[in-house]
């Protein structure tokens, strides 16, 4: 099936952990969904990957052949069927596994012009669906971008057409996104070890955490943050009983001066935090780290849990 000329183009990256976020608009309002590639499993001697999140197919097992066609595993029939025949030459028809309502589908173009939240492209692949037996329902068109995946889906509903566009994707270490603003907190690990094996070396016994606070703004407008002191953030650690065991600002002095941060793109703050009380490591157990920006009128905060274990 297909031709080798298109073998090197990947229109649907099937790697565990890949995620796509879509926003849909139509007469029925705004909605969103997330598609994620999860764990592999072998059926009839072939490995398939679990893909979750498509509105029509909440769970589907997919695999890709050497030419780029994507197949789905039919658990009831215990056989596979085509999901999308990406290498097919127009106007070759195929029965798509993406939509049970479609009579058939065909590759409409490999040079489809697409413009949406993640950018403007002229090398997209368009899949055109022919309506089947479902009244006022079914897919109309899917648009895929090489090495990115599905960027737009148009479906027919009883309330009229509904168009979903890609607004965010994480493909391995690559992140693709539309304009957005947010605050995040990242730790260098989720599990920390206190080395208490004798003879105990105080310099190595206490684990040290690296925490990174990030404000990201990829919208078209600058993000203005105002502060009433020289303090920009605070970090607090709580134990499983809700008791504060660390407060970053408690041992620091801040100048009572008004400040402003203008965020265009990304702003990061990083801190190394000894996980200790005095000269002893914090007790073994689970903790929550809460980071908060001290900006006026724009409260940003994030929480991440982590665990400490003692090694004897």
Secondary structure, DSSP 8 states (H G I E B T S, - for coil): ---GGGTT--SS---TT-EEEEEEEETTEEEEEEEEEEEEEEETTEEEEEEE--SS-SEEEEEE-TTS-EEEEETTTTEEEEEE-TT--TT-EE--TT-TTEEEEEEEEEEEEEEETTEEEEEEEEEEEEE-SSTT-EEEEEEEETTTEEEEEEEEETTEEEEEEEEEEEETTEEEE-S-EEEEEEES-SEEEEE--SS--HHHHS-EEEEEEEEEE-SSS-EEEEESSS--EEEEEEETTS-EEEEGGGG-------EEEEESEEEEEEEEEE-EETTEE--SEEEEEEEEE--SS---EEEEEEEEEEE-
